[in-house]
């Protein structure tokens, strides 16, 4: 899952809530909840996992910690593409033409594994929202543009 999109500045603020010295997941989730509008621990855990995929948070035996790596849009975009599930497939689907959220979801629908489908009562609604969030993050990281649908940004 991908958390609701935020600006790079907001992402930096959330990351700053994570300590440099490793803390347990529960403590980090509480810190994220205090720093954001995440209402539940599950939402905060999604944000924590997303930060980890971007290389902005690390995990050790003692817990999660903020990495020393600076928040760089280009590096975050590359980590987003490489480490976040289905992002690369979405970008490939947008190579030929721009697509709205429903068209982008339809293009990657078959890539969603059965176990993920079985995890949710209405998996299509959950994944349509996830695709919407992934597309919006793609805009934040400069990989996509949002005009008449989402399209690959000129590199």
Contact map, one row per residue, 1 for C-alpha under 8 A:
11100000000000000000000000000000000000000000010000000000000000000000000000000000000000000000000000000000000000000000000000000010010000000000000000000000000
11110000000000000000000000000000000000000000011001000000000000000000000000000000000000000000000000000000000000000000000000000000010011000000000000000000000
11111000000000000000000000000000000000000010011001000000000000000000000000000000000000000000000000000000000000000000000000000000010010000000000000000000000
01111100000000000000000000000000000000000000000000000000000000000000000000000000000000000000000000000000000000000000000000000000000010000000000000000000000
00111110000000000000000000000000000000000000000000000000000000000000000000000000000000000000000000000000000000000000000000000000000011011001000000000000000
00011111111000000000000000000000000000000000000000000000000000000000000000000000000000000000000000000000000000000000000000000000000000001001000000000000000
00001111111000000000000000000000000000000000000000000000000000000000000000000000000000000000000000000000000000000000000000000000000000000001000000000000000
00000111111100000000000000000000000000000000000000000000000000000000000010000000000000000000000000000000000000000000000000000000000000000001100000000000000
00000111111110000000000000000000000000000000000000000000000000000000000000000000000000000000000000000000000000000000000000000000000000000000000000000000000
00000111111111000000000000000000000000000000000000000000000000000000000000000000000000000000000000000000000000000000000000000000000000000000000000000000000
00000111111111100000000000000000000000000000000000000000000000000000000000000000000000000000000000000000000000000000000000000000000000000000000000000000000
00000001111111110000000000000000000000000000000000000000000000000000001000000000000000000000000000000000000000000000000000000000000000000000000000000000000
00000000111111111000000000000000001000000000000000000000000000000000000000000000000000000000000000000000000000000000000000000000000000000000000000000000000
00000000011111111100000000000001001100000000000000000000000000000000000000000000000000000000000000000000000000000000000000000000000000000000000000000000000
00000000001111111100000000000000000000000000000000100001100000000100000000000000000000000000000000000000000000000000000000000000000000000000000000000000000
00000000000111111110000000000000000000000000000000000000000000000100000000000000000000000000000000000000000000000000000000000000000000000000000000000000000
00000000000011111110000000010011001000000000000000000000000000000000000000000000000000000000000000000000000000000000000000000000000000000000000000000000000
00000000000001111111000000010011000000000000000000000000100000011100000000000000000000000000000000000000000000000000000000000000000000000000000000000000000
00000000000000011111111000010000000000000000000000000000000000011100000000000000000000000000000000000000000000000000000000000000000000000000000000000000000
00000000000000000111110000000000000000000000000000000000000000001110000000000000000000000000000000000000000000000000000000000000000000000000000000000000000
00000000000000000011111000000000000000000000000000000000000000011100000000000000000000000000000000000000000000000000000000000000000000000000000000000000000
00000000000000000011111100000000000000000000000000000000001101111100000000000000000000000000000000000000000000000000000000000000000000000000000000000000000
00000000000000000010111110110000000000000000000000000000000001111000000000000000000000000000000000000000000000000000000000000000000000000000000000000000000
00000000000000000000011111110000000000000000000000000000000001110000000000000000000000000000000000000000000000000000000000000000000000000000000000000000000
00000000000000000000001111111000000000000000100000000000000000110000000000000000000000000000000000000000000000000000000000000000000000000000000000000000000
00000000000000000000000111111100000000000000000000000000000000000000000000000000000000000000000000000000000000000000000000000000000000000000000000000000000
00000000000000000000001111111110000000000000000000000000000000000000000000000000000000000000000000000000000000000000000000000000000000000000000000000000000
00000000000000001110001111111111000000000000000100000000000000010000000000000000000000000000000000000000000000000000000000000000000000000000000000000000000
00000000000000000000000011111111100000001001100100000000000000000000000000000000000000000000000000000000000000000000000000000000000000000000000000000000000
00000000000000000000000001111111110000001001000000000000000000000000000000000000000000000000000000000000000000000000000000000000000000000000000000000000000
00000000000000001100000000111111111000000000000000000000000000000000000000000000000000000000000000000000000000000000000000000000000000000000000000000000000
00000000000001001100000000011111111101000001001100000000000000000000000000000000000000000000000000000000000000000000000000000000000000000000000000000000000
00000000000000000000000000001111111111111001000000000000000000000000000000000000000000000000000000000000000000000000000000000000000000000000000000000000000
00000000000000000000000000000111111110000000000000000000000000000000000000000000000000000000000000000000000000000000000000000000000000000000000000000000000
00000000000011001000000000000011111110000000000000000000000000000000000000000000000000000000000000000000000000000000000000000000000000000000000000000000000
00000000000001000000000000000001111111000000000000000000000000000000000000000000000000000000000000000000000000000000000000000000000000000000000000000000000
00000000000000000000000000000000111111100000000000000000000000000000000000000000000000000000000000000000000000000000000000000000000000000000000000000000000
00000000000000000000000000000001100111111011000000000000000000000000000000000000000000000000000000000000000000000000000000000000000000000000000000000000000
00000000000000000000000000000000100011111011000000000000000000000000000000000000000000000000000000000000000000000000000000000000000000000000000000000000000
00000000000000000000000000000000100001111111000000000000000000000000000000000000000000000000000000000000000000000000000000000000000000000000000000000000000
00000000000000000000000000001100100001111111100000000000000000000000000000000000000000000000000000000000000000000000000000000000000000000000000000000000000
00000000000000000000000000000000000000011111110000000000000000000000000000000000000000000000000000000000000000000000000000000000000000000000000000000000000
00100000000000000000000000000000000001111111111000000000000000000000000000000000000000000000000000000000000000000000000000000000000000000000000000000000000
00000000000000000000000000001101100001111111111100000000000000000000000000000000000000000000000000000000000000000000000000000000000000000000000000000000000
00000000000000000000000010001000000000001111111110000000000000000000000000000000000000000000000000000000000000000000000000000000000000000000000000000000000
11100000000000000000000000000000000000000111111111000000000000000000000000000000000000000000000000000000000000000000000000000000000000000000000000000000000
01100000000000000000000000000001000000000011111111100000000000000000000000000000000000000000000000000000000000000000000000000000000000000000000000000000000
00000000000000000000000000011001000000000001111111110000100000000000000000000000000000000000000000000000000000000000000000000000000000000000000000000000000
00000000000000000000000000000000000000000000111111111000000000000000000000000000000000000000000000000000000000000000000000000000000000000000000000000000000
01100000000000000000000000000000000000000000011111111100000000000000000000000000000100000000000000000000000000000000000000000000000000000000000000000000000
00000000000000100000000000000000000000000000001111111111100000000000000000000000000000000000000000000000000000000000000000000000000000000000000000000000000
00000000000000000000000000000000000000000000000111111111111000000000000000000000000000000000000000000000000000000000000000000000000000000000000000000000000
00000000000000000000000000000000000000000000000011111111100000000000000000000011001100000000000000000000000000000000000000000000000000000000000000000000000
00000000000000000000000000000000000000000000000001111111100000000000000000010011001000000000000000000000000000000000000000000000000000000000000000000000000
00000000000000000000000000000000000000000000000000111111110000000010100000010010000000000000000000000000000000000000000000000000000000000000000000000000000
00000000000000100000000000000000000000000000000000111111110000000111111000000000000000000000000000000000000000000000000000000000000000000000000000000000000
00000000000000100100000000000000000000000000000100111111111000011110000000000000000000000000000000000000000000000000000000000000000000000000000000000000000
00000000000000000000000000000000000000000000000000010011111100011110000000000000000000000000000000000000000000000000000000000000000000000000000000000000000
00000000000000000000010000000000000000000000000000010000111111111000000000000000000000000000000000000000000000000000000000000000000000000000000000000000000
00000000000000000000010000000000000000000000000000000000011111111000000000000000000000000000000000000000000000000000000000000000000000000000000000000000000
00000000000000000000000000000000000000000000000000000000001111100000000000000000000000000000000000000000000000000000000000000000000000000000000000000000000
00000000000000000000011100000000000000000000000000000000001111110000000000000000000000000000000000000000000000000000000000000000000000000000000000000000000
00000000000000000000011110000000000000000000000000000000001111111000000000000000000000000000000000000000000000000000000000000000000000000000000000000000000
00000000000000000110111110010000000000000000000000000000111101111100000000000000000000000000000000000000000000000000000000000000000000000000000000000000000
00000000000000000111111000000000000000000000000000000000111100111110000000000000000000000000000000000000000000000000000000000000000000000000000000000000000
00000000000000110111110000000000000000000000000000000001110000011111000000000000000000000000000000000000000000000000000000000000000000000000000000000000000
00000000000000000001000000000000000000000000000000000011110000001111100000000000000000000000000000000000000000000000000000000000000000000000000000000000000
00000000000000000000000000000000000000000000000000000001000000000111110000000000000000000000000000000000000000000000000000000000000000000000000000000000000
00000000000000000000000000000000000000000000000000000011000000000011111000000000000000000000000000000000000000000000000000000000000000000000000000000000000
00000000000000000000000000000000000000000000000000000001000000000001111100000000000000000000000000000000000000000000000000000000000000000000000000000000000
00000000000100000000000000000000000000000000000000000001000000000000111110110000000000000000000000000000000000000000000000000000000000000000000000000000000
00000000000000000000000000000000000000000000000000000000000000000000011111110000000000000000000000000000000000000000000000000000000000000000000000000000000
00000001000000000000000000000000000000000000000000000000000000000000001111111000000000000000000000000000000000000000000000000000000000000000110000000000000
00000000000000000000000000000000000000000000000000000000000000000000000111111100000000000000000000000000000000000000000000000000000000000000100000000000000
00000000000000000000000000000000000000000000000000000000000000000000001111111110000000000000000000000000000000000000000000000000000000000000000000000000000
00000000000000000000000000000000000000000000000000000110000000000000001111111111000000000000000000000000000000000000000000000000000000000000100000000000000
00000000000000000000000000000000000000000000000000000000000000000000000011111111100000000000000000000000000000000000000000000000000000000100111000000000000
00000000000000000000000000000000000000000000000000000000000000000000000001111111110000000000000000000000000000000000000000000000000000000000000000000000000
00000000000000000000000000000000000000000000000000001110000000000000000000111111111100000000000000000000000000000000000000000000000000000000000000000000000
00000000000000000000000000000000000000000000000000001100000000000000000000011111111100100000000000000000000000000000000000000000000000000000000000000000000
00000000000000000000000000000000000000000000000000000000000000000000000000001111111100110000000000000000000000000000000000000000000000000000000000000000000
00000000000000000000000000000000000000000000000000000000000000000000000000000111111100110000000000000000000000000000000000000000000000000000000000000000000
00000000000000000000000000000000000000000000000000001100000000000000000000000011111110000000000000000000000000000000000000000000000000000000000000000000000
00000000000000000000000000000000000000000000000001001000000000000000000000000011111111100000000000000000000000000000000000000000000000000000000000000000000
00000000000000000000000000000000000000000000000000000000000000000000000000000000001111110000000000000000000000000000000000000000000000000000000000000000000
00000000000000000000000000000000000000000000000000000000000000000000000000000000000111111100000000000000000100100000000000000000000000000000000000000000000
00000000000000000000000000000000000000000000000000000000000000000000000000000001110111111110000000000000000000000000000000000000000001000000000000000000000
00000000000000000000000000000000000000000000000000000000000000000000000000000000110011111111000000000000000000000000000000000000000000000000000000000000000
00000000000000000000000000000000000000000000000000000000000000000000000000000000000001111111100000000000000100000000000000000000000000000000000000000000000
00000000000000000000000000000000000000000000000000000000000000000000000000000000000001111111110000000001001100000000000000000000000000000000000000000000000
00000000000000000000000000000000000000000000000000000000000000000000000000000000000000111111111000000000000000000000000000000000000000000000000000000001000
00000000000000000000000000000000000000000000000000000000000000000000000000000000000000011111111000000000000000000000000000000000000000000000000000000000000
00000000000000000000000000000000000000000000000000000000000000000000000000000000000000001111111110000001001100000000000000000000000000000000000000000000000
00000000000000000000000000000000000000000000000000000000000000000000000000000000000000000111111111100001000000000000000000000000000000000000000000000111000
00000000000000000000000000000000000000000000000000000000000000000000000000000000000000000011111111000000000000000000000000000000000000000000000000000011000
00000000000000000000000000000000000000000000000000000000000000000000000000000000000000000000111111000000000000000000000000000000000000000000000000000000000
00000000000000000000000000000000000000000000000000000000000000000000000000000000000000000000111111100000000000000000000000000000000000000000000000000010000
00000000000000000000000000000000000000000000000000000000000000000000000000000000000000000000011111110000000000000000000000000000000000000000000000011111000
00000000000000000000000000000000000000000000000000000000000000000000000000000000000000000000010011111111000000000000000000000000000000000000000000011110000
00000000000000000000000000000000000000000000000000000000000000000000000000000000000000000000000001111111000000000000000000000000000000000000000000011100000
00000000000000000000000000000000000000000000000000000000000000000000000000000000000000000000000000111111100000000000000000000001001100100000000000001100000
00000000000000000000000000000000000000000000000000000000000000000000000000000000000000000000000000111111110000000000000000000001000000000000000000000000000
00000000000000000000000000000000000000000000000000000000000000000000000000000000000000000000000000111111111000000000000000000000000000000000000000000000000
00000000000000000000000000000000000000000000000000000000000000000000000000000000000000000100110000111111111100000000000000000000001000000000000000000000000
00000000000000000000000000000000000000000000000000000000000000000000000000000000000000000000000000001111111110000000000000000011001000000000000000000000000
00000000000000000000000000000000000000000000000000000000000000000000000000000000000000000000000000000111111111000000000000000000000000000000000000000000000
00000000000000000000000000000000000000000000000000000000000000000000000000000000000000000100100000000011111111000000000000000000000000000000000000000000000
00000000000000000000000000000000000000000000000000000000000000000000000000000000000001001100100000000001111111110000000000000000000000000000000000000000000
00000000000000000000000000000000000000000000000000000000000000000000000000000000000000000000000000000000111111110000000000000000000000000000000000000000000
00000000000000000000000000000000000000000000000000000000000000000000000000000000000000000000000000000000011111111000000000000000000000000000000000000000000
00000000000000000000000000000000000000000000000000000000000000000000000000000000000001000000000000000000000111111000000000000000000000000000000000000000000
00000000000000000000000000000000000000000000000000000000000000000000000000000000000000000000000000000000000111111101100000000000000000000000000000000000000
00000000000000000000000000000000000000000000000000000000000000000000000000000000000000000000000000000000000001111111100000000000000000000000000000000000000
00000000000000000000000000000000000000000000000000000000000000000000000000000000000000000000000000000000000000011111110000000000000000000000000000000000000
00000000000000000000000000000000000000000000000000000000000000000000000000000000000000000000000000000000000000001111111000000000000000000000000000000000000
00000000000000000000000000000000000000000000000000000000000000000000000000000000000000000000000000000000000000011111111100100000000000000000000000000000000
00000000000000000000000000000000000000000000000000000000000000000000000000000000000000000000000000000000000000011111111100110000000000000000000000000000000
00000000000000000000000000000000000000000000000000000000000000000000000000000000000000000000000000000000000000000111111110100000000000000000000000000000000
00000000000000000000000000000000000000000000000000000000000000000000000000000000000000000000000000000000000000000011111110100000000000000000000000000000000
00000000000000000000000000000000000000000000000000000000000000000000000000000000000000000000000000000000000000000001111111100100000000000000000000000000000
00000000000000000000000000000000000000000000000000000000000000000000000000000000000000000000000000000000000000000000011111100000000000000000000000000000000
00000000000000000000000000000000000000000000000000000000000000000000000000000000000000000000000000000000000000000000000111111100000000000000000000000000000
00000000000000000000000000000000000000000000000000000000000000000000000000000000000000000000000000000000000000000001111111111110000000000000000000000000000
00000000000000000000000000000000000000000000000000000000000000000000000000000000000000000000000000000000000000000000100001111111000000000000000000000000000
00000000000000000000000000000000000000000000000000000000000000000000000000000000000000000000000000000000000000000000000001111111100000000000000000000000000
00000000000000000000000000000000000000000000000000000000000000000000000000000000000000000000000000000000000000000000000101111111110000000000000000000000000
10000000000000000000000000000000000000000000000000000000000000000000000000000000000000000000000000000000100000000000000000111111111000000000000000000000000
00000000000000000000000000000000000000000000000000000000000000000000000000000000000000000000000000001100100000000000000000011111111100000000000000000000000
00000000000000000000000000000000000000000000000000000000000000000000000000000000000000000000000000000000000000000000000000001111111110000000000000000000000
11100000000000000000000000000000000000000000000000000000000000000000000000000000000000000000000000000000000000000000000000000111111111000000000000000000000
00000000000000000000000000000000000000000000000000000000000000000000000000000000000000000000000000001001100000000000000000000011111111100000000000000000000
00000000000000000000000000000000000000000000000000000000000000000000000000000000000000000000000000001000000000000000000000000001111111110000000000000000000
01111000000000000000000000000000000000000000000000000000000000000000000000000000000000000000000000000000000000000000000000000000111111111000000000000000000
01001000000000000000000000000000000000000000000000000000000000000000000000000000000000100000000000000000000000000000000000000000011111111100000000000000000
00000000000000000000000000000000000000000000000000000000000000000000000000000000000000000000000000001000000000000000000000000000001111111110000100000100000
00001000000000000000000000000000000000000000000000000000000000000000000000000000000000000000000000000000000000000000000000000000000111111111000000000000000
00001100000000000000000000000000000000000000000000000000000000000000000000000000000000000000000000000000000000000000000000000000000011111111100000000000000
00000000000000000000000000000000000000000000000000000000000000000000000000001000000000000000000000000000000000000000000000000000000001111111111110000000000
00000000000000000000000000000000000000000000000000000000000000000000000000000000000000000000000000000000000000000000000000000000000000111111111111000000000
00001111000000000000000000000000000000000000000000000000000000000000000000000000000000000000000000000000000000000000000000000000000000011111111000000000000
00000001000000000000000000000000000000000000000000000000000000000000000011011000000000000000000000000000000000000000000000000000000000001111111100000000000
00000000000000000000000000000000000000000000000000000000000000000000000010001000000000000000000000000000000000000000000000000000000000000111111110000000100
00000000000000000000000000000000000000000000000000000000000000000000000000001000000000000000000000000000000000000000000000000000000000000111111110000001100
00000000000000000000000000000000000000000000000000000000000000000000000000000000000000000000000000000000000000000000000000000000000000100110111111000111100
00000000000000000000000000000000000000000000000000000000000000000000000000000000000000000000000000000000000000000000000000000000000000000110011111100111100
00000000000000000000000000000000000000000000000000000000000000000000000000000000000000000000000000000000000000000000000000000000000000000010000111111110000
00000000000000000000000000000000000000000000000000000000000000000000000000000000000000000000000000000000000000000000000000000000000000000000000011111110000
00000000000000000000000000000000000000000000000000000000000000000000000000000000000000000000000001110000000000000000000000000000000000000000000001111100000
00000000000000000000000000000000000000000000000000000000000000000000000000000000000000000000000001111000000000000000000000000000000000000000000001111110000
00000000000000000000000000000000000000000000000000000000000000000000000000000000000000000000010001111000000000000000000000000000000000100000000111111111000
00000000000000000000000000000000000000000000000000000000000000000000000000000000000000000000011011100000000000000000000000000000000000000000000111101111100
00000000000000000000000000000000000000000000000000000000000000000000000000000000000000000010011001000000000000000000000000000000000000000000001110000111110
00000000000000000000000000000000000000000000000000000000000000000000000000000000000000000000000000000000000000000000000000000000000000000000011110000011111
00000000000000000000000000000000000000000000000000000000000000000000000000000000000000000000000000000000000000000000000000000000000000000000000000000001111
00000000000000000000000000000000000000000000000000000000000000000000000000000000000000000000000000000000000000000000000000000000000000000000000000000000111
